[in-house]
């Protein structure tokens, strides 16, 4: 079985867990948590069943070109 779905927008990398000194507990940053929930929601809206066992996954991430690189390319053209 093959499942394809697209997540539009800029890809978000998983941030490192944070540590709260007062409670001595680790927690996941909000940006990571909300992006993971978005991916979960998109997958569950597309696929109505769950896989059992191991799966093979292929990801294609398309990032916008960094501003620094764009500036370098523009300066080389002149």
Helices and strands as residue ranges (DSSP letters): E 18-20, E 25-27, H 30-46, H 67-77
